């Protein structure tokens, strides 16, 4: 069983694993979930709690550039998507799992689970967040993404019967734009065995652990030591923001947002830190050498408040700690790197070496 406090911890962990541009909608969903828990029980299920052939379905929100806070969901859109996928495959789902164990899509399945009376599986197909629905460990292993169900702000629903994840990406993006800029979604219907073999296991529990660490009143150095022990997190640099750059030109990669960057100066030793961003932080360079690159997870921390810094809140003059956390090992295998490595985002490591 999960408590309302656990939901808050998931939200903290979800922010750490994705320095999002705008966490407003995630916090809104957290509030909605806690309120729903006053009359319903939320269960976090291990894959061992389910039968190997049970059907599990991923749920999440997809966006085509519209911030959810500009047109908030009603909260029950996921149920319609889940029901549409169940009808399409001819089976009822035994549980649901997050489309991504980070950012908004870490919280959305919890409210959906409460509404549907289903458990949330302690696993997901990303272990962090990536901008494309095709960038999953399930896709890397050849598990079909479809059928995919979408529902927009006006209650319109679309079922896309597609198996290829790259083709699904194009169709979902086009449909999401027509639906108003964001859509609730259900996809990757698979068996428990498939999720166990190819998913990122215990990813929800990891967010709760992160939340425990981040919410404590312990000194920052103690939190960093615990993050290192639990996740292998290390500090790349502590530096001051010198320049914030945004690019509105065309991108070479079909991603939902355009690239931007931060330049920071490490006053301690004069190093120059550059952070490349496109939806999420993709790469960190220190004096021109790669210090972290996708699929690594990069987090910005305010060392005074010991809190995660949203990308939208970064300002010139801010002093930030730049942290690096390794992603799930599946992402460093050839199939994983082909989907989410630097080249998948149009980045060349060779070009960044001094």
N, C-alpha and C positions, 0 to 999 in steps of 0.2 A: 504493500500500500504506500502511496505517496501522500505527503502532507502538503498543506499550502506553503509551508516554509520550503519544502523541496522544490516546489514550482518556482519560488523566488531564486533558489540556488541554481536551478536549470537556466533561468534567465541570465544570471550573472555569468555562468559558464558559457552560455551561448554567445554573450557579448565578447568574452575573452577569445573565443575561437573564431570570431568574425568581427573585426573592427568595422562595423557597419556604418553606412552613411547616415542613416536615420533609424534609431532603435525605437521610435515612438510607438509604432504599431505593435512591436513585440511586447512592450510594456503594457499596452492596451489589452492584448490577448492574455497576458499574465493575470491582469486584474479580472478579466472575464472568467478565466479558468478557476481562480481562487473563489470567486463568487459561486460558480457552479458546484464547487466542492462542498458547499454547505449542505447540499442535499444529495450528492452523489459521491461514490467512492472511485478513486482513480488508482488503477493497478498497473504497476510496471512489471511486465512478464519477461522472465528469461526465456530464451528459445527452448530450453529444456523443459519448460512448463507446458509446451505445446506439442501436438503430434507432428511427426516429420512431414506429413502430407497436408497439414492444415494450410489454408489460404491466408496469406497476409498481404496487405496492400499499403503502398506508400501514399501519404497525403501531404499536401503543402500548398503554398501560395506561389504563383509565378507572376512576374511583373515585366512589363515592357516599358520601363522608364518612369512609371507613375509611382510616386510615394504613396503607400497605403493610407497614410494619415490624411491625404487630400480627398479620398473617397473611401471611408472606412467600410469594411465588411460588416454584414449584420451578425455573423458568427455561426450560421448554420449552413453556409454554402458547401462545406466539405461533405456533409451528410448526403446531399444530392449527388455529388461526384462519386462517393463511395457506393451508393446504391446503383448508380449507372454502371460502374465497373462490375459489381456483383451480378447484375442482370446479364451483362455481356459475356461473362465467363461461366455463368450458370451455377455459381457457388456463393455461399455466404462466407464472408471473411471471419476468421477466428480472432484476429487482432489487426491493428494497424501499426505502421512504423513511420518515423519521420523521413521526409524526403532528404533532409540534411540535419545533422546533429549540431547545429550552430544557427545563430541569428534567429529570425522570425520563425523559420520552419522547424525549430526545436520545440516551440511552444504550441503551435497550431495543432499538432496531433493530440495533444493532451486535452484540449477543449473538445475536439472531435470525438475522442475516446469516451469522454464523459457523456456526450450527447448520444452516442451510439451504444453505450453500455458495453464497450469492448476494452480490453487491456491495450496498453502501449507496449510494443516490443522494445527491449533494451538493445537495439541495434539500428543501423541505418546504412545507406549505401554511399555515404561521403565521409563521415567522421569529422567533418568541418563543413565549409560551404564553398561551392563553386557556382559560377553564374549560369551554367548550362545544365539542363535536365539530362543531357547525354553524358555528363561528366560524373559517372557513378561507377562504383566497383561492380555493380550488377551488369552494367553495360559492358565493362571491360571483360567480364566473364561470359558474355554472350546471352545473358538473360533478357528476354523481350521486355520492352518498356510498355507495350500496349496490351489491351486497349487503354487509352488515356481519356479521362473525362474532365471537362472544364466547365466552370460556372462563373458568370460575371456578376457585376454589381446589380444588374437589372433582373437577375434571375434566369437569364438565358443560359441554356446548357448545350454543350457540344460533346459528342462522343467521337473520338478519332480512333478508328481501327487500324493500327499501325504497329509493326514489329520493330522496324529499324529505328534506332534512337536518333540518328542524325536527321533522318527524314521527319521524325516526330518533333525534333527541335524546330525545324522550319515551320511546320504546320501549327505547332502550339504558339510560337511567337506571333504568327500572322493572326491566329484566332484571338489571342490575348489582346492584341491591339484593337480588334473589332469589338471585343467585349468591354472595352472601356479603359484598358491600360493595365489591368491586373485580372487574375482569375484564380479561383480555388481550383485545385486539381487532385486527382487520384490516378495513380499509375503504378507501374512495376508490380502487377499482381503476380505473386510467386509463392512457392511452397516454403515452409519453415526450413526444410533441408537446403533449398537454394540460398536463402538468406543466411543460414548458418555457414555455408561453404564460401559464400562470396561477399557477404556484408562486413561491415565494421561492427564488431561485437562489443557490447557493454558501453556503447557511446553515450547513452543517456546517463548511466551511472557516473561516467567520467565528468559530465557537466555538473552533476550534483557535488562530486568531490571538489571540482573547481570552485563552485559556489561556496562551499564550506571554507575553503582557503581564503577566498577573496572577501568574504563577509566578516572575517575575524578581525579583532582589534590588535592583532600581533604586529610587531614591527615589520616594515616592508622587507627587510633582509630575511626575516623568518618566513614570510610568505614566498619569497623567491626560492628559498631552500626547499620548501615543501612542494612548490611547483616543479622544481628540478627532480625531486624524488618521485613524484607522482606521474609526471608527463615527459620528463627529459628536457624541460624548458631551460633556456640559457639567455643571458642578457647580451645582446650584440653591442649596444652602445647606450650611453646617456648623452643626449645632445640637444641643442637649442634650434628651433625651427628658424631658418633664415629666409626661406623662399617657398611659396606655394604656387604651383603652376597647374593650370587646367588647359586641356586641349579640346577644341570643339571641331577639329578637322576629321576627315574620314579615317576609320580604323581599318587595318588590314585583316582583322579577324572579326567574324560576325558575332560580336558580343553585345549585350544590352546597354553598355555604357562606354563612353569614350575614355581614353587614357589620361592620367594626370600624374603629378609627381610632387614630392616634398624634398627639399634640400635642407639638411641640418648641419650644424657645426658642433663638434665635440670640443668643448672648451678645455677639457682635461688634457688632451694631447694634440689638438689641432686637426683631428681627422674630419674628413667631409663624408657625411652620410647622405645617400640619396635613396629615396623610397619610390618605387614605381607602382602605380595603382591603376587597376581597371576593374571596377566593381569591388574587388577585394585587393589587398596588398599582394603583389606578385613577386616583388624582388627587392632586396636590400643590398646596396653597394656601399662598401666602406673604402674610401680612397680608390675607387674604381674596381675593387675586387668584390666578387660575389660573396656576401656573408649569409644570405638566405634567399631561396627561390622556390616558387611553387614546385611541388606540393607542400613545402614547409608552411607552417602557420605562423604568421607574424602578427604580434599584438603591440599596440602602443599603450603605455601606462603613464599616468600622471604620478610622478614619484612623491609629490606632496600629499595628494589625496589617496594614493594607493588604489586608484580606480582606472578602469579601462576608458580610453579616450576614443570617442566616435570620430571618424574621419571628417565629418561635417563640422566638428568643433575645433579642429586644429587651426591655430593662428600663429602668425609670425611672432617670435619671442617666446613661445611656449617651450618649456624644457620637458622632454619626453624620454622615457626608457623604451628602447626597442627590444622586444623579446622574440625569441625564435623557439617554436615547438615542433618537433617532428610529427608528420602526419602518420596515418596508419601504414604499416609496411607494404600493404598491397599497392599503394600509390607509387612506390619506388621500383616496382617491377616493370619490365618493358611495356606490358599492356597498359599499366596505369600511367606511366610517363607519357605514353603516346596520347592519352586523353587530357592530362592535366599538367604535364611538364611545361617548362618555359616556352618550348617551340609551339605548343598548342595555343599560346597567347601571343604569338608573333615575336617572342623574345629570343635572342641568340646569346647564349652565355659567352661564346667565343669573342663576340664583339665588345663585351664589357670588361674583358681582362685588361689590366694596365700594360 
